[in-house]
Amino acid sequence: MHGNVRRSVLGRVKRAGYIIVWYLYDHAPVHIHIYRDGRMVCKWAINLKVAIEGQMSKKLLRIIDQLEIEGCFDELKKQHHN
């Protein structure tokens, strides 16, 4: 995080039973949090294409790829370049 800035939700989307959340001023690497049934499934580093916590299924990878195509993570990526 940057100094005393508290992280806040930058984006949230629900797809196929998964809730995908990304935060403003979260720690590096640039990542998203993925939940299912109220439990965290994975933290996914979107630029590195690697799980930094938990595991990704092929189905979930397809969902994340589609969200990237739709531009859902564009603001998150910009925030980490400033």
Legacy VTK file of the C-alpha trace (Angstrom):
# vtk DataFile Version 3.0
C-alpha trace
ASCII
DATASET POLYDATA
POINTS 82 float
0.000 0.000 0.000
1.005 3.614 -0.425
1.668 5.214 2.988
-1.490 5.476 5.083
-3.850 4.997 2.131
-6.325 2.222 2.883
-7.200 -0.127 0.075
-10.687 0.123 -1.306
-12.555 -1.905 -3.899
-11.652 -0.780 -7.415
-13.744 -3.440 -9.149
-15.974 -6.423 -8.487
-17.645 -8.845 -10.876
-19.492 -12.134 -10.542
-19.122 -14.835 -13.168
-20.133 -18.514 -13.077
-20.454 -18.509 -9.294
-17.101 -16.794 -8.698
-16.741 -13.315 -7.243
-13.648 -11.536 -8.526
-12.494 -8.439 -6.637
-9.582 -6.051 -7.132
-8.473 -3.261 -4.868
-7.013 0.209 -5.176
-3.573 0.449 -3.550
-3.247 -3.267 -2.849
0.259 -4.697 -2.585
2.340 -5.807 -5.568
2.273 -7.779 -7.761
-0.863 -6.543 -9.515
-3.451 -9.154 -8.590
-7.098 -10.021 -8.164
-8.890 -11.914 -5.391
-11.218 -14.738 -6.418
-13.934 -16.120 -4.134
-16.504 -18.883 -4.363
-19.113 -19.699 -1.734
-17.639 -17.046 0.566
-14.146 -18.569 0.543
-11.060 -17.311 -1.239
-10.086 -19.626 -4.078
-7.080 -17.758 -5.421
-5.074 -14.561 -5.632
-4.060 -14.255 -9.276
-1.229 -12.013 -10.479
-2.748 -10.756 -13.706
0.457 -9.494 -15.334
2.509 -12.537 -14.314
-0.292 -15.041 -15.052
0.469 -16.987 -11.883
-1.364 -17.877 -8.673
0.241 -16.156 -5.694
-2.124 -17.959 -3.340
-4.476 -20.875 -3.984
-5.019 -22.548 -7.350
-6.686 -21.788 -10.663
-8.870 -24.216 -12.598
-9.015 -24.197 -16.398
-12.584 -22.887 -16.181
-11.496 -20.011 -13.969
-8.570 -19.200 -16.274
-11.029 -18.884 -19.179
-13.208 -16.544 -17.099
-10.216 -14.353 -16.181
-9.016 -14.303 -19.805
-12.477 -13.119 -20.901
-12.534 -10.397 -18.236
-9.136 -9.180 -19.461
-10.431 -9.058 -23.041
-13.391 -6.995 -21.784
-10.952 -4.556 -20.136
-12.103 -5.174 -16.575
-8.588 -4.868 -15.153
-7.401 -1.859 -17.163
-7.775 0.599 -14.260
-5.986 -1.801 -11.914
-3.046 -2.082 -14.291
-2.879 1.722 -14.702
-2.962 2.283 -10.943
0.132 0.163 -10.489
2.058 2.056 -13.195
1.765 5.416 -11.386
LINES 1 83
82 0 1 2 3 4 5 6 7 8 9 10 11 12 13 14 15 16 17 18 19 20 21 22 23 24 25 26 27 28 29 30 31 32 33 34 35 36 37 38 39 40 41 42 43 44 45 46 47 48 49 50 51 52 53 54 55 56 57 58 59 60 61 62 63 64 65 66 67 68 69 70 71 72 73 74 75 76 77 78 79 80 81
